[in-house]
Amino acid sequence: MKIREVGVSVERMASTPFTSLDDYIGLPRVEALALSPDGTRAVLTVATLKKDATAYERSLWSVPTDGSGSPTRLTRSAKGESSAAFTSSGDVLFVSARPDAEADDDQDAGQLWLLPAAGGEARPITRLAGGVAAIAAVAEASDRVVLSAELLPAAESLEAEAKLRALRKKKKVAAILHESYPVRFWDHDLGPAEPHLLGLDLSGLVDTIAAVTAESDDRAPDEAVEEGGDAGTPYPATLPRPADLTPHPGRSADIAGAALTPDGRTLVASLRVAETRDGRFVLVAIDTTTGERTTLFDEPEVDFESPTISHDGTRLAFLRVERSSPTGPTDLELWVAGIDGADPQRIGGGWDRWASSFVFDAGDVALIATADSDGRGPVYRIPLDGSTPEQLTADDYTYTHVAVDRASGDLVALRSNWVSPSHPVRISRDGGVTALVTPAAIPQAPGTITEVETTAEDGARVRGWLLLPDGASDAAPAPLLLWIHGGPLNSWNAWSWRWAPLLAVARGYAVLLPDPALSTGYGLEFIARGWNSWGGKPYTDLMAITDAVIARDDIDETRTAAMGGSFGGYMANWVAGHTDRFRAIVTHASLWALDQFSGTTDSSDYWQRIFTPEAMIEHSPHRFVQDIRTPLLVIHGDRDYRVPIGESLRLWSELAEHHAEPDGSTMHRFLFYPDENHWVLKPQHAVVWYQTVFAFLDQHVHGSDWKRPELLG
C-alpha cells in the first residue's frame, strides 16, 4: 500500500462544528456561483438554517472576484432565492416564491425576479400560475432569457392555464392521467403539467405604477373559474409576456441542457424524443422570435446533451453519448460544431476523462472543462484544434460552477474537498488559485486526510481517501468505517453536506472513502472492470483496499464497520452476504433485488439495458440473505423513486424471515422516513439519521448499550 499525506492537514480544536450535530446542520452552505458580465463580482447562493432549525432558507450574496473586500448580502426573504444568473447589463435574475405585492393572492409557486444593477429593490418578471421551475438560459449580449416552466396540456393560453389550475384546486382534484412513461422522477410525481421552455424579452422593461379602477378584474382565478366563457384573469400587461418555444411538448422539454446565442435569437436545447418507455436526447435550434425549429444532431441510440455556445456565437460544443449495453460502458465524447451544426468534430479524444461541465474559453479557441480525475476534480483547457488537453489545477480539490472572466481570461469557480466545503476562488491563466471572501467561512475540521492505494488482484490500482481522527496512533488505533459511494459512476472527490465523514471522524472513527471499479476519474477501462458485474471487482476492490488500510498500525482491524447509500447501499448489502468481517453495516436507500428494482425505478429501461438478465440475477444481493451474519441498519425514504421503498421493505421482510428470533426480535434495525426521498434533506431528519447511525455503530463496534434517539420516541 502507498500512502501520501495530502497538503490539507488540519488540527482539531477542543470543539469543532462536527462535534455537535446541531452545530453541523447550522453551518452556512455555498451552493452555487454566477459571474457578472464584467467579471468583477460573483453572486453566491447561500443556504442557512431557519430559526426553528427545521429547514434551510437561501439568499444571494455578492463577493468581489479580485480577492479583496467583504461579502454583501443582496436578498433577504422568508421564501428564499435560487437559480441566480446575470443579464447582459449586469442585472441579477433569480427564482423566488417571495410575495408579489401586485399579485391577486400569495402563491407558493416561484417566479422570476430581477434585481437591478443600478440599485433598487427586486421586482417580479413573471406571474405564471404554476410558477417558474428554473432559468434555462440567458443571452450574453442581449436581454433575452429562457425559462423552464410547467403548463397543463389542455390549456391554450396562460390565462386558461391559470383557470384550469384554480379549478383543480377548488375541486381538490389531484388525479393525474398518464399517456406515456415515465410517471415519476427522483422524488416527485410527473404531471399533470408538462415542462415547457418559455422565451422572455426583457428589453424595454421599466417599472410602472399599476392603476386600479372599478373596471379592473382583481379577482383571484378561483373566484371565477366556473363562470361560463371566462378565460381566466388576464396575464399582467405590465410584465413581459412569455412566448412558448415548445408548444404541446409532452415530456420533450425535460431538457439535458440549453444555451442561447449571444444575441438571444437562437436557443439550442437538448430535447427528449420519446421512445417506447425511454427516450433519446437530440440537439435542436429554436428561433426565439418565430419558434421555428431545426434539428442539428439526432442519431439512433445516441444522446446529445449539454450544449454551450461560444462568446462570438459561431460555434457549439456538446456531449455525444452512445447508449451503453451489457457489453461495456461507452465514452462521453466532447464535440464542437458550427452554430448551424456544420463541420462537427470530436475534441479531446485521447483524454480518457468524462467532462462534467464545460464552457468556451475567453478567446473561443478552447473549452474550459471539469472532470473527475484520480480522486479530484481538476479544471482543464481543451483546445478546439485537437491538441492535447491541459490540466490547469493540480491541487487536491474538485471544482464546480466554473465561469470565464472574458476581460482577463481568468476563471472564477467553487472548489471543495473532504475537509473543505464549497468556497469561491479565482484561477489565473497559469493555474494559480486565490481564495475569495465568502459569507460561509470554512469550518475547522477534525483530524487529517491521507491518500491511500493498493493493487487489486488483476493488477489495477485502487485508491481512496483515509480520514484519520486526532490521536490515532500505534498505541491508540482507531476503529475503521468503510464508506462506499453511490452512483455507481461516481468518485469520492468533493464535499457533500449529505454524506459527512468528518462527523464520524469527530467521534473517533477513521473513515475510508475508496473508489472501486465503476468509479469515475480513472478512465473507461477502470469503469469497465465492474460493468455488468457489480458484485465482482467492485467488491474485491473494496476488500483489497480495506485489507491494506487495516494493516496500518493506527487502525484497529478488530473494530470495523461498513456503510453506503444507493449503489453504496447495494454494495453494503452485497458485503453483508459475502463476509462477516465487519461488526456492523449501514445500508441506506439500497438495491436489494435487482430484477424487482429494475422494473420499479423511475428509469426502468436504463437499468435493464446495462445488465444481461443473467448478470442481474447473479449479482442480486437478495440471493444471499441466508448468509448474512452482520447486524444491519436499513434506512429508506418513502418518497425515493430512484430506488423505491420496495427494496428495503423486501430486505426487511427477508431479514425477519431468515434471522428473526422466535419472539420476533432481531439484531437488525429499520429507520424509515415517510416524507424523505433518496436523500435525507430536512435538517432534523439528518440529525436523527446520524444519531441512529452512530448509536448503531457504537453498539456493535464499541460494545456500547443501544441508545434510541430521543426524537424517535
TIFIZA-432448 format. One line per field, with one value per residue (C-alpha): residue in one letter; x, y, z. Coordinates in Angstrom, 1 decimal, padded with zeros to 4 digits. Each point is the difference from the previous one (the first is absolute). Layout:
REM residues N
aa: a,...
x: X,...
y: Y,...
z: Z,...
END
This chain:
REM residues 713
aa: m,k,i,r,e,v,g,v,s,v,e,r,m,a,s,t,p,f,t,s,l,d,d,y,i,g,l,p,r,v,e,a,l,a,l,s,p,d,g,t,r,a,v,l,t,v,a,t,l,k,k,d,a,t,a,y,e,r,s,l,w,s,v,p,t,d,g,s,g,s,p,t,r,l,t,r,s,a,k,g,e,s,s,a,a,f,t,s,s,g,d,v,l,f,v,s,a,r,p,d,a,e,a,d,d,d,q,d,a,g,q,l,w,l,l,p,a,a,g,g,e,a,r,p,i,t,r,l,a,g,g,v,a,a,i,a,a,v,a,e,a,s,d,r,v,v,l,s,a,e,l,l,p,a,a,e,s,l,e,a,e,a,k,l,r,a,l,r,k,k,k,k,v,a,a,i,l,h,e,s,y,p,v,r,f,w,d,h,d,l,g,p,a,e,p,h,l,l,g,l,d,l,s,g,l,v,d,t,i,a,a,v,t,a,e,s,d,d,r,a,p,d,e,a,v,e,e,g,g,d,a,g,t,p,y,p,a,t,l,p,r,p,a,d,l,t,p,h,p,g,r,s,a,d,i,a,g,a,a,l,t,p,d,g,r,t,l,v,a,s,l,r,v,a,e,t,r,d,g,r,f,v,l,v,a,i,d,t,t,t,g,e,r,t,t,l,f,d,e,p,e,v,d,f,e,s,p,t,i,s,h,d,g,t,r,l,a,f,l,r,v,e,r,s,s,p,t,g,p,t,d,l,e,l,w,v,a,g,i,d,g,a,d,p,q,r,i,g,g,g,w,d,r,w,a,s,s,f,v,f,d,a,g,d,v,a,l,i,a,t,a,d,s,d,g,r,g,p,v,y,r,i,p,l,d,g,s,t,p,e,q,l,t,a,d,d,y,t,y,t,h,v,a,v,d,r,a,s,g,d,l,v,a,l,r,s,n,w,v,s,p,s,h,p,v,r,i,s,r,d,g,g,v,t,a,l,v,t,p,a,a,i,p,q,a,p,g,t,i,t,e,v,e,t,t,a,e,d,g,a,r,v,r,g,w,l,l,l,p,d,g,a,s,d,a,a,p,a,p,l,l,l,w,i,h,g,g,p,l,n,s,w,n,a,w,s,w,r,w,a,p,l,l,a,v,a,r,g,y,a,v,l,l,p,d,p,a,l,s,t,g,y,g,l,e,f,i,a,r,g,w,n,s,w,g,g,k,p,y,t,d,l,m,a,i,t,d,a,v,i,a,r,d,d,i,d,e,t,r,t,a,a,m,g,g,s,f,g,g,y,m,a,n,w,v,a,g,h,t,d,r,f,r,a,i,v,t,h,a,s,l,w,a,l,d,q,f,s,g,t,t,d,s,s,d,y,w,q,r,i,f,t,p,e,a,m,i,e,h,s,p,h,r,f,v,q,d,i,r,t,p,l,l,v,i,h,g,d,r,d,y,r,v,p,i,g,e,s,l,r,l,w,s,e,l,a,e,h,h,a,e,p,d,g,s,t,m,h,r,f,l,f,y,p,d,e,n,h,w,v,l,k,p,q,h,a,v,v,w,y,q,t,v,f,a,f,l,d,q,h,v,h,g,s,d,w,k,r,p,e,l,l,g
x: 000.0,001.2,-000.8,000.3,-000.8,-002.1,000.8,-003.2,000.7,-002.0,000.2,-003.0,-000.9,-001.6,-003.3,-000.9,-003.4,000.2,000.0,-003.6,-002.7,-001.9,003.1,000.5,-003.4,000.3,003.1,-000.8,000.4,001.2,-002.1,000.6,001.9,-000.7,002.5,-000.9,000.5,002.9,001.6,000.4,-002.5,-001.5,-003.4,-000.1,-003.2,000.4,-002.2,-000.5,-002.0,-003.3,-000.6,-002.1,002.8,-002.5,001.0,002.5,-000.6,002.1,001.2,002.3,003.3,002.4,003.8,002.9,001.9,003.4,000.4,-000.7,-002.9,-002.9,-003.1,-003.1,-003.5,-002.3,-003.2,-002.0,-003.4,-001.8,-000.5,003.7,001.6,001.7,001.1,002.0,001.1,001.2,-001.6,002.4,-000.4,000.9,-003.4,-000.4,-002.8,-001.2,-003.0,-001.9,-003.5,000.3,-003.2,-000.9,-001.8,-001.9,-001.2,-003.6,001.0,003.0,001.1,002.5,001.4,003.4,000.1,002.9,001.2,002.5,002.4,001.2,003.7,-000.6,-001.6,-003.5,-002.2,-000.5,-003.2,-001.9,000.3,-002.6,-003.3,-000.6,-002.6,002.2,003.2,003.4,002.1,003.4,001.9,000.9,002.3,000.9,001.4,003.5,-000.5,-003.8,-003.0,-001.4,-000.4,-001.6,-001.9,-001.0,-003.6,-002.8,-003.4,-003.1,-000.4,-003.6,000.6,000.5,001.0,001.6,-003.5,-001.7,002.9,-000.6,-003.7,000.5,002.4,-002.4,-002.8,002.0,000.9,-003.6,-001.3,002.9,001.0,003.5,-000.5,002.4,-000.7,003.2,000.3,003.7,002.9,001.4,-002.5,002.3,003.6,002.4,-002.3,-003.1,-003.0,000.1,-003.1,-002.6,002.0,002.7,003.4,000.3,002.7,-001.2,001.8,000.0,001.1,001.1,000.8,-001.9,-000.9,-000.9,-001.7,-003.6,-002.7,-002.9,-003.3,-002.9,-003.4,-003.6,000.1,003.2,-000.6,001.9,-001.5,002.3,-000.4,-001.9,-002.7,-001.2,001.0,-003.6,-001.3,-001.0,002.4,002.5,003.4,001.6,001.7,002.1,003.7,001.4,000.6,002.8,002.1,001.7,-002.1,001.8,000.1,-000.4,002.9,-001.1,-003.8,-001.6,003.3,-001.0,003.1,002.4,000.9,001.5,003.2,003.6,001.3,-000.7,001.9,-000.8,002.1,001.5,-002.7,-002.7,-001.5,000.6,-000.4,001.9,-001.6,000.4,-003.6,-001.3,-001.5,-002.2,000.7,-002.3,000.8,003.3,001.2,003.0,001.3,000.4,001.5,-002.6,000.4,-003.1,-000.5,-001.1,-002.1,-001.9,000.3,001.4,001.8,003.0,001.5,003.8,001.0,-002.0,001.2,-001.6,001.3,001.9,-000.6,001.1,000.2,001.3,000.2,002.1,000.7,003.1,000.2,000.0,-003.0,001.5,000.8,-001.8,001.5,-001.9,000.2,-000.7,-000.7,-000.7,-002.3,001.7,-000.9,001.0,003.2,001.5,-000.2,000.2,002.0,-001.3,001.3,000.7,-000.9,000.0,-001.8,-001.1,-003.1,-002.0,001.4,002.5,003.4,-000.4,003.2,001.0,002.6,002.0,-000.4,003.0,-000.8,-001.7,-002.0,-003.7,-000.7,-002.4,-000.3,001.4,-000.1,001.9,003.2,000.4,001.3,-002.3,003.0,-000.4,-002.5,000.4,-001.2,-000.2,000.3,000.5,003.6,001.9,-002.2,-000.1,-001.9,002.5,-000.6,001.3,000.5,-000.9,001.1,-002.4,002.8,000.2,003.3,000.6,-002.2,001.8,-000.7,-000.2,-000.4,002.2,-001.3,-002.1,-003.3,-003.0,-001.2,-003.6,-002.0,003.0,-000.5,002.3,001.0,000.2,001.9,003.0,-000.4,000.0,-002.6,-002.3,-001.3,-001.0,002.3,-000.2,001.5,-000.7,001.3,-001.2,-003.6,-000.6,001.5,000.7,003.4,001.7,002.2,002.6,001.1,003.1,-002.1,000.6,-003.0,-001.1,-002.7,-002.7,-002.0,-003.0,-003.0,000.4,003.4,001.8,-000.6,002.7,000.3,001.1,002.9,002.0,-000.6,002.4,000.0,000.3,000.2,000.5,000.3,-003.0,000.2,000.0,002.7,-002.2,000.9,-002.8,000.2,-002.0,000.1,000.5,-001.2,001.8,-001.2,002.4,001.8,000.0,003.3,001.8,-000.9,-003.6,-001.2,-003.3,-003.0,-000.6,-003.2,000.0,-002.3,-001.0,-001.1,-003.2,-000.4,001.6,001.5,001.4,003.1,000.7,001.6,-002.2,-001.7,-003.5,-002.3,-002.1,002.9,002.3,002.8,001.5,-002.9,001.3,003.6,-001.0,-001.3,003.2,-000.5,002.4,-002.0,001.1,-001.4,001.1,-000.6,-000.5,-000.7,-002.9,001.4,000.6,003.2,002.3,-000.9,-002.6,001.9,-000.3,-003.7,-000.3,001.7,-003.3,-002.5,-002.8,001.7,-000.8,000.8,003.3,003.0,-001.8,-000.3,003.5,001.5,-001.8,001.3,003.6,000.3,-001.7,002.7,002.7,-001.3,-000.6,003.6,001.0,001.0,-002.3,-003.1,-001.7,-000.8,-002.2,-002.5,-001.2,-003.4,-001.3,-002.7,-001.3,-002.9,-001.7,002.6,002.0,-003.0,-000.1,003.6,-000.6,-002.7,002.4,002.8,-002.4,-000.8,003.6,002.1,-000.4,003.2,-002.0,-001.6,-002.9,-001.3,-002.2,-001.9,-001.8,-002.5,001.5,-000.7,-000.9,-001.7,001.3,-002.8,-002.6,001.8,000.6,-003.8,-001.0,002.7,-000.8,002.2,-000.6,001.3,003.5,000.5,-001.2,002.1,003.3,-000.4,-000.4,-002.9,002.5,002.2,-002.9,-000.9,003.6,000.9,-003.2,000.7,-003.4,001.3,002.4,-002.3,000.5,003.7,-000.3,001.6,000.6,-002.5,-001.6,-001.4,-002.4,-001.0,-002.5,-002.3,-003.5,000.4,003.0,-001.0,003.6,000.3,-003.6,-000.9,-000.9,003.7,000.4,-003.5,001.0,003.5,-001.6,-002.6,002.7,002.3,-002.9,-000.9,003.5,001.5,-002.6,-000.2,-003.0,-001.5,000.4,002.9,003.0,003.5,-000.8,-001.7,-002.1,-000.1,-002.9,-000.8,-003.5,000.8,003.6,001.4,003.2,001.8,-001.0,-000.3,-001.9,002.5,-001.6,-000.4,003.7,000.7,-002.1,001.8,003.4,-001.1,-001.4,003.0,002.5,-002.1,-000.1,003.7,000.9,-002.1,001.7,003.5,000.6,-002.4,-002.0,-003.6,-002.5,-001.3,-003.2,000.1,-002.5,-002.0,-000.7,-002.3
y: 000.0,003.5,002.9,003.7,002.8,002.5,003.7,000.7,-001.0,001.5,000.0,-000.5,002.5,-001.0,000.2,000.3,000.4,-003.8,-000.9,001.1,-001.0,003.2,002.1,-002.0,000.6,003.6,000.6,002.3,-001.6,001.5,-001.8,001.8,002.8,002.4,002.5,003.5,001.0,002.3,-002.7,002.3,-001.8,-003.4,-000.7,-003.0,-001.9,-000.6,-002.3,000.7,-001.8,001.5,001.2,-003.0,-002.3,-002.0,001.2,002.1,003.4,001.4,003.4,001.6,001.6,002.1,-000.5,001.8,-002.2,001.6,-001.5,003.2,001.5,-001.6,-001.9,002.0,-001.4,000.7,-001.7,-000.7,-001.7,-002.7,-002.1,000.2,000.3,-002.4,-000.4,003.3,001.2,003.3,001.9,001.6,003.3,-001.4,-000.3,-003.1,-002.4,-002.6,-002.2,000.5,-000.6,003.3,002.0,002.1,003.2,000.4,-003.6,-000.9,-002.6,-001.4,-003.0,-002.6,-000.3,001.5,002.8,001.8,003.1,002.7,001.9,003.1,000.6,003.7,-000.5,-000.3,-002.9,-003.2,-000.1,-003.0,-000.7,-002.9,-000.9,-003.5,-002.0,-003.0,002.0,-000.1,-003.2,001.4,002.4,-002.2,002.5,003.7,001.9,001.4,003.2,000.6,000.2,-003.4,-002.8,-003.5,-001.5,-003.6,-000.1,-002.6,000.6,-002.1,-001.8,001.0,003.7,002.1,003.2,001.2,001.2,-003.3,-001.8,002.1,-000.7,-003.8,000.0,001.9,-002.3,-003.1,001.7,001.0,-003.5,-001.6,-002.1,-001.5,-002.8,-000.3,-001.7,-001.4,-000.7,-000.9,-001.3,001.1,001.0,001.3,001.2,000.0,001.3,001.3,-001.1,001.2,001.8,001.1,002.9,-000.3,001.8,002.9,002.3,003.6,002.9,003.4,003.3,002.4,002.9,003.2,-001.3,002.9,000.3,001.4,000.7,-002.3,002.0,-001.7,001.1,-001.1,-002.0,-001.9,-003.7,-000.5,-003.3,-003.0,-002.6,-002.4,002.6,-000.2,-003.5,-001.2,003.1,-000.9,001.3,001.4,-000.7,001.0,003.0,001.8,-000.4,003.3,002.5,001.6,-003.1,-001.4,-002.8,-003.3,-001.6,-003.8,-001.4,-003.6,-000.2,-003.3,-001.5,-003.2,-000.8,001.3,003.1,-002.1,001.4,-001.1,003.5,003.2,003.1,003.2,001.7,003.3,002.0,-002.2,-000.8,-003.7,-002.5,-003.3,-002.6,-003.7,-001.2,-003.4,-002.2,-002.6,-003.7,-002.6,000.4,001.8,002.8,001.5,003.6,001.9,003.5,002.5,003.6,002.1,003.6,001.9,002.4,-002.3,-003.3,-001.6,-003.2,-001.7,-003.3,000.2,-003.4,-003.2,-003.6,-003.2,-001.3,003.2,002.8,003.6,002.1,003.1,002.5,003.1,002.8,002.1,003.6,001.1,-002.2,-002.0,-003.3,-002.6,-002.6,-003.0,-003.5,-003.0,-003.2,-003.4,-002.2,-002.4,-003.7,-003.0,-000.4,003.1,003.7,002.6,003.2,003.5,001.6,003.8,001.5,003.4,001.2,003.2,001.6,-001.5,-003.4,000.1,-001.6,-002.0,-001.4,-001.8,001.6,-001.4,-003.5,-001.4,001.7,-003.0,002.2,000.9,003.7,000.9,003.6,002.2,003.6,001.8,001.7,003.8,-000.2,-002.8,-002.1,-002.5,-001.4,000.3,-003.3,-001.8,-003.8,-002.6,-001.0,-002.2,000.9,003.7,002.3,002.2,002.7,-000.6,002.0,-002.0,001.6,-000.1,-000.9,-003.5,000.5,-001.5,001.2,002.0,-000.5,003.5,-000.9,-002.5,000.1,-002.4,001.6,-000.4,003.0,000.9,003.0,001.1,003.4,001.9,003.6,001.1,003.2,-001.8,-003.6,-001.1,-002.3,000.2,-003.2,-001.9,-002.6,-002.6,-003.2,-002.2,002.5,003.2,000.7,002.0,003.4,002.6,000.3,001.8,-002.1,001.9,-001.0,-001.8,-002.0,002.0,000.0,002.9,-000.5,002.6,001.4,-002.0,000.4,-003.7,-000.3,-003.4,-001.8,-001.4,-003.7,-002.9,-002.3,-000.5,-001.2,-002.5,-001.6,-003.8,-002.5,-003.7,-002.4,-002.2,-003.7,000.9,002.5,003.1,002.9,000.7,003.2,002.0,002.6,-000.9,002.5,-000.6,001.4,001.8,-002.3,-003.0,-001.7,-003.4,000.2,001.1,-001.4,001.4,-002.1,000.0,001.0,-001.1,002.5,-001.1,002.6,000.0,000.4,-002.4,002.3,002.4,000.8,001.0,003.4,002.8,001.3,-001.2,001.4,-003.1,-002.4,001.5,-002.3,002.7,-000.7,-003.5,001.2,002.4,-003.1,-001.9,-002.0,-000.2,000.2,-001.7,001.5,-002.3,000.1,-003.6,-001.3,002.0,003.3,003.0,001.8,-003.0,-000.6,-002.0,-003.3,000.4,000.5,-003.0,-002.3,000.0,000.3,-002.5,-001.5,002.2,-002.8,-000.8,002.4,002.9,-002.4,-001.4,003.5,001.1,-003.0,000.5,003.6,-000.8,-002.7,002.6,002.6,-002.3,-001.1,003.5,000.2,002.9,-002.0,-002.6,-002.9,-001.6,002.9,000.7,000.9,000.7,002.3,001.4,001.6,-000.8,-002.0,000.2,-001.5,-002.8,-000.7,000.1,-002.7,-002.0,000.3,-001.2,-003.1,-000.8,000.7,000.2,002.1,003.1,000.5,002.1,001.1,003.0,-000.2,003.1,000.2,-003.3,-002.3,-003.5,-002.0,001.2,-001.6,001.7,003.3,000.3,000.0,002.5,002.7,003.2,-001.0,-003.6,-000.2,001.2,-002.5,-002.9,001.1,000.0,-003.6,-003.3,-001.9,-002.6,002.6,001.7,-003.2,-001.0,003.3,000.6,000.2,-001.6,-003.4,000.0,001.0,-003.3,000.7,003.3,-000.1,003.7,002.4,002.3,003.5,000.4,003.6,001.1,002.9,-000.6,002.8,-001.7,-000.7,-000.8,-002.9,-000.7,-000.9,-003.5,-000.8,000.5,-001.3,-003.3,000.1,000.5,-002.7,-002.5,000.9,-000.8,-003.2,-001.4,001.6,001.1,-001.7,-002.1,002.9,002.3,002.0,000.7,001.4,002.1,003.4,001.9,003.8,001.1,003.5,000.4,003.5,-000.2,-001.0,-001.6,002.4,001.1,003.8,001.4,001.2,-001.7,-003.2,000.2,000.3,-003.1,-001.8,000.6,-000.7,-003.3,-001.0,000.9,-001.7,-003.2,000.2,000.6,-002.9,-002.5,001.5,001.1,-002.2,002.9,-000.3,000.7,003.6,000.8,003.7,002.1,001.3,-003.6,-000.3
z: 000.0,-000.8,002.3,-000.8,002.5,-001.8,000.1,002.0,003.6,002.8,003.7,002.1,002.6,003.3,-001.8,-003.7,-001.8,-000.7,003.7,000.4,-002.5,000.8,-000.8,-003.2,-001.5,000.9,-002.2,-003.0,-003.4,-003.3,-002.7,-003.3,-001.7,-002.9,-001.4,-001.1,-003.6,000.8,002.2,003.1,002.2,000.6,001.5,002.4,001.0,003.7,002.1,003.7,002.7,000.9,003.5,000.9,-001.4,-002.2,-003.5,-001.9,-001.6,-002.8,-000.8,-002.5,000.9,-002.2,000.4,-001.8,-002.3,000.5,003.5,001.8,001.9,002.0,-001.0,-000.6,000.6,-003.0,000.9,003.2,000.0,001.9,-003.2,-001.1,-003.4,-002.5,-003.6,-000.1,-003.4,-001.5,-003.0,-002.5,001.7,003.4,001.6,002.2,-000.9,002.6,000.7,003.3,001.4,002.0,000.1,-003.0,001.2,-003.2,-000.3,000.9,002.5,001.8,-002.1,001.0,-003.5,-000.7,-002.6,-001.9,001.8,-001.1,002.2,-001.9,-000.3,000.5,003.4,001.4,001.1,-001.9,-002.1,-001.4,-003.7,-000.3,001.5,-001.2,001.8,000.2,000.6,-001.5,000.5,-001.0,-002.2,-003.0,-001.9,-000.1,-003.0,000.4,-002.1,000.0,002.3,-000.7,002.5,-000.3,002.9,000.9,001.2,000.1,-001.7,000.0,-003.4,-000.7,000.4,-003.1,001.8,003.2,001.1,-000.7,001.8,003.1,-000.1,-000.3,002.9,002.2,-001.0,001.0,003.3,000.7,-000.7,001.9,-002.9,000.0,-002.5,-002.9,-003.3,-001.6,-003.7,000.0,002.1,002.5,002.6,002.7,000.4,003.0,002.7,-001.7,-002.2,-003.5,-001.4,-000.5,-001.3,-002.7,-000.1,-002.4,-001.1,000.1,-001.6,001.6,-001.4,002.7,-002.3,000.8,003.5,002.2,003.4,-000.2,002.5,-000.6,000.1,001.7,-001.4,000.6,-003.2,000.9,000.4,003.2,000.8,000.8,-002.7,002.2,000.6,-003.6,-001.1,-000.6,-001.8,-003.5,-002.7,002.5,-001.3,003.3,001.4,-002.8,000.2,001.4,-002.8,002.2,-000.3,-003.2,-001.3,-000.3,-003.4,-000.1,-002.0,000.5,-000.5,000.7,001.2,001.8,001.9,-002.7,002.0,002.8,-001.4,000.4,-000.3,-002.0,-001.2,-001.7,-002.7,001.3,-002.0,001.5,-003.3,000.1,002.7,-000.3,002.3,000.7,-000.3,000.8,-002.8,001.5,-000.9,001.5,003.7,-000.5,-002.2,-001.6,000.1,-003.2,-000.6,-001.4,-001.0,000.7,-001.3,003.1,-002.1,-002.4,001.9,-003.2,000.9,-001.7,001.1,000.2,001.2,000.3,-000.2,001.1,003.3,000.6,002.4,-000.7,003.2,001.8,-002.9,000.6,-002.5,-000.7,001.0,-003.6,-000.8,-002.8,001.7,002.0,002.5,001.3,001.3,-002.3,002.0,-001.7,002.0,002.3,000.0,002.0,-002.1,001.6,000.7,-002.8,000.1,000.6,-003.2,-000.1,-003.4,-001.7,-003.1,-001.7,001.5,-002.8,000.6,-002.8,000.1,003.3,001.4,003.2,002.3,002.8,-001.4,001.9,003.3,001.6,002.4,000.1,-000.1,002.8,-001.2,-002.8,-001.3,-002.7,001.0,-000.3,-003.6,-001.2,-001.1,002.9,002.5,003.7,001.5,003.3,000.4,002.7,000.1,002.5,003.0,-000.9,-002.4,-001.9,-002.5,-003.6,-003.1,-003.1,-003.3,-002.9,-002.4,001.3,001.9,003.5,002.9,002.6,003.8,001.6,003.7,001.8,003.6,002.0,-000.8,-002.2,-002.0,-001.0,-001.4,-002.0,-001.8,-002.3,000.6,-003.6,000.9,001.5,-001.1,003.7,001.4,003.0,001.6,003.1,001.3,002.8,001.4,003.0,002.6,-001.7,-001.1,-003.2,-000.1,-002.8,-001.6,-002.9,-002.3,-002.0,-003.5,001.4,002.4,003.1,002.4,002.2,002.7,-000.1,002.9,001.0,002.4,000.8,001.6,-000.3,003.3,002.2,-000.9,002.2,-000.8,-003.1,-003.6,-001.6,-003.4,-000.1,-002.8,-000.6,-002.9,-000.8,-000.9,-003.8,000.4,000.0,002.3,002.5,002.0,002.5,002.8,003.6,002.7,003.3,003.4,002.2,002.4,-002.3,000.5,000.4,003.7,-000.6,-003.3,-001.3,-001.0,-003.8,-001.9,-003.6,-001.8,-003.5,-002.6,-002.0,-003.7,-000.8,-002.7,002.6,002.1,003.6,-001.1,001.2,003.1,000.7,002.6,-000.1,000.5,002.7,001.0,002.3,002.4,000.4,000.3,002.8,001.8,-000.3,-003.1,-002.9,-003.2,-003.3,-003.2,-002.8,-003.7,-001.2,-003.5,-001.6,001.5,-002.3,-000.4,-000.8,-003.7,-001.9,000.6,003.8,-000.3,-002.3,002.6,002.0,-002.9,000.0,003.1,003.0,002.5,-001.7,-000.1,001.8,003.0,-000.2,-000.5,003.2,002.0,-001.4,001.0,003.4,000.5,-000.8,002.4,003.0,-000.3,001.2,003.6,000.7,-001.1,002.3,-002.3,002.6,000.0,-003.5,-001.5,-003.5,-001.4,-003.3,-001.7,-003.4,-001.9,003.2,001.7,-002.6,000.7,003.7,-000.5,-002.2,002.6,002.7,-002.0,-000.8,003.1,003.8,000.4,001.0,003.4,-001.4,-003.4,-000.8,-003.3,-001.2,-003.0,-001.1,-003.0,001.3,-002.7,-003.4,-002.1,002.2,000.1,-003.8,-000.6,002.7,-000.1,-001.8,-003.0,-000.6,-003.5,000.9,002.8,-002.0,-003.0,001.9,001.4,-001.7,001.6,001.3,001.7,001.6,001.8,000.7,001.6,001.9,003.8,001.0,-001.0,002.9,002.8,001.9,000.2,001.8,003.4,000.6,001.6,-002.6,000.4,-002.9,-000.9,-002.7,-001.0,-001.3,-002.6,-001.6,-003.6,-001.2,002.4,001.0,003.6,-001.1,000.0,003.8,000.7,-001.6,001.7,003.4,-000.6,-001.1,002.9,002.3,-001.9,000.3,003.1,002.5,003.4,000.8,001.9,-003.0,001.4,-002.2,000.1,-003.1,-000.1,-002.6,000.0,-002.2,-001.3,-001.4,-001.5,-001.2,-003.4,-001.1,002.3,003.5,-000.4,003.0,002.6,003.0,-002.0,-000.8,003.7,000.7,-002.8,001.4,003.6,-001.0,-002.1,002.7,002.7,-002.2,-000.7,003.6,001.1,-002.3,-000.5,003.6,001.9,001.4,001.1,-002.7,000.4,-001.9,-001.3,002.1,-003.0,-001.1,003.0
END
